[in-house]
Amino acid sequence: MPELPEVETIRRQLEPDLVGRRFESVEVLDPYFSQPSTAVLFERAAEGSEVVDVGRRGKYLVFEFDDGNSMVIHLRMTGSLTLVEPDGSLNPGDPRIEPPATGAGNGAGPAPGDRHLRARFMLDDGGRLLFSDPRRFGRGFIAGPEALDDYFDSRLGVEPLSPEFTVEAMAAMTEGRTGPLKSFLLDQKGVAGVGNIYADEALFRARLHPLSPGESMKAEHHRALRDGVVESLERGLDLGGASIDDYRDARGDAGKMQHEFLVHRREGEACPGCGEPIVRIVVGGRSTYFCPACQKRLRRRPRRRAGRPLRKRAR
Ligand SMILES: [Zn+2]
């Protein structure tokens, strides 16, 4: 599933080419894409709109229109957005020709005639934006500014690459959380945009065991985890994201982060810190990779019971 670095890579590629462009026509080819809205309502709301900004919130792409509404696209498991230039190439200056219309075949990302094509946006300069999604979990919707704020406020927490993601914010978010740190990082209401890959990488960088309870962290751990999240996301961004299964960027290219994973998907391989084998466990139904030697398992802090002084530990 594309996480923050993958979605942000796409956003950065689309922004210069889409801002100032108008959607001349919009076709929703799969009614699942626009659910719960109908395909016709979605098409009517998007057609004729000029894109004035391409933003991102968590793992959502936000295309702001000149009428104040925004089109939001969530790629979910296997969704991809490809921008095809007016001349049929996927990227200005890229010598590749548009793939044949009979399926994705040549490894250059979703082809326009791809059977997984779910929505097509024709631009006023002759280019087109294609949304392709083999597993059909990806969704798009259009909302006004207030509805959009409500939508994100109820689902998403702090943006980890924003100035608001401070050590103090990390301390406040994890206070009283008894669940594992891995689960905390995957909860979009805490840190928005982190998924399975970058959660493992961040915990390794922070030298924290994925099963440690959030509330067991001390000040140094809050700082280490905050820094681990930021560094792992920035590394992913530098490498154009990670392509494990289907992820391709807006030009049809794979990312390179999967070659640089420190622990994720490296079960049995040597830890880059100490050389011990990396272990895989399942936390909250998700495969989780870590080094048992480098990543410290913190204990739950004893709770002070109401009305009773905290008992001193015998020495
Ligand atoms: Zn290690």
Residues whose N, C-alpha, C, O or C-beta is under 5 A from the ligand:
A	BS01	ZN	C271 G273 C274 G275 E276 C291 A293 C294
